[in-house]
C-alpha cells in the first residue's frame, strides 16, 4: 500500500503529525549515521505507543512552499 493511499483512507481529520526535529531532545551524527532522541505526548500501551508513529522524510523546502501555497489560497 502506498503511504498516500493509507493516509487518504485513514482520513485527514484523524491524523496527527509531529515534526521530528522540533521535538528532538538530542541529535547526533557519527560516521554518517544520525541518531535522534525525541519526546512525544503519545502514551505507551502493552504493544508500544497507543497510536502508531511513522517516520516520513519530506523535502523541507517543498513542505514550506506547500504550506505557504495553502495559506495563500485560503486567504483569497
C-alpha positions in Angstrom: 0.0 0.0 0.0 1.3 3.5 -0.8 1.6 5.9 2.0 -0.7 8.4 0.3 -3.4 5.7 -0.1 -3.1 4.8 3.6 -3.3 8.4 4.7 -6.3 9.1 2.4 -8.1 6.0 3.7 -7.3 6.8 7.3 -8.7 10.4 7.0 -7.1 13.8 7.3 -9.3 14.8 10.2 -7.9 12.0 12.4 -4.2 12.2 11.6 -1.8 14.0 13.9 1.8 14.8 13.0 4.8 15.9 14.9 7.9 17.4 13.3 10.8 15.2 14.5 13.4 18.0 14.6 11.1 20.2 16.7 10.5 17.6 19.4 14.1 16.2 19.5 15.9 16.0 22.8 19.2 15.3 21.0 20.5 14.9 17.5 24.0 13.4 16.9 25.8 12.3 13.8 28.6 9.8 13.9 30.2 8.2 10.8 27.3 9.3 8.6 24.6 7.9 10.9 22.2 10.4 12.6 20.7 9.4 15.9 17.7 11.3 17.2 16.2 11.1 20.6 12.8 12.7 20.9 9.8 13.1 23.2 6.1 12.7 22.4 2.9 13.0 24.3 1.7 9.7 22.9 1.0 7.2 25.8 2.6 3.7 25.9 0.4 0.6 26.0 1.3 -3.1 26.1 2.1 -3.2 22.3 4.1 0.0 22.2 2.7 3.5 21.8 -1.1 3.6 21.8 -1.0 5.3 18.3 1.4 4.1 15.7 4.1 6.6 14.7 5.7 6.6 11.3 8.8 8.5 10.2 8.3 10.1 6.8 11.1 12.1 5.3 10.0 15.1 3.1 11.9 17.8 1.4 11.9 20.7 3.9 11.7 23.5 1.3 8.9 21.7 -0.6 6.8 21.4 2.5 7.3 25.0 3.4 6.2 26.0 -0.1 3.1 23.7 0.0 2.1 25.3 3.4 2.7 28.8 2.0 0.6 28.0 -1.1 -2.2 26.6 1.0 -2.3 29.7 3.2 -2.2 32.0 0.2 -5.1 30.0 -1.4 -7.1 30.2 1.9 -6.7 34.0 2.1 -8.2 34.6 -1.3 
